[in-house]
Amino acid sequence: MAHDAYVRQLIARAKDGTIPPQEVKQIAQAVTECRAGRELYQRLYAVARAGGLAYEPLIATYLIYPEDPEASALAVQVLTAHWRVGAKYRKQILELLGSPEWDTSDDAFMAAVSGAGTILRDGFDVELLRALLKLAEGGRGEYNDDLMQGLAVEAIARALGASHAELTRLPEGVTRAEWSQGVLRAARNRLHEAGHQP
């Protein structure tokens, strides 16, 4: 079987849940021994999807991975959104929210913004909320600030309990800017309340 066909089939089998545990173990071993090569993302995906939480330590090693920002983004997504264990990795998420230089396409950064929202939805964290609020209010001083600020606002809204429907369909008569200001106000209030708790 041609190599590219194998990789495509591997992803399909991971989605179908038809990769046997022994093969997952072999794929994980190849990743661990740095034999995944240019298919690192696909192999990590297969391990995460087919192997589950048993492979958390392996996936977590790729959170900060300058050699492949897409693999870093995948690790963030898996640990925060899929497995909901992101709070354990808040230090790495905060680092990625700082927009590291090696993340030239912002893959890991955008995953971290979304992941921070998921972590905050599961449990309050002053530092993560402050980091998202700073991004939402001030951006990063780059050409695509509107997009990044919008992502941060949506992550904060999710953290405060907004559903997917609420994020995609605004209340009648409310502009996106008004809605965003309301979200930011609620986040600032939450931080203020946290400052007054023992």
Salt bridges, closest charged atoms under 4 A:
GLU23 OE1 - ARG13 NH2 2.41
GLU33 OE1 - ARG35 NH2 2.80
GLU39 OE2 - HIS3 NE2 2.84
GLU39 OE2 - ARG38 NE 3.63
GLU56 OE2 - LYS88 NZ 2.84
ASP106 OD2 - ARG140 NH2 3.08
ASP122 OD1 - ARG84 NH2 2.69
ASP125 OD2 - ARG90 NE 2.51
GLU127 OE1 - ARG90 NH2 2.78
GLU137 OE2 - ARG188 NH1 2.35
GLU142 OE1 - ARG140 NH2 3.17
GLU154 OE2 - ARG176 NH1 3.99
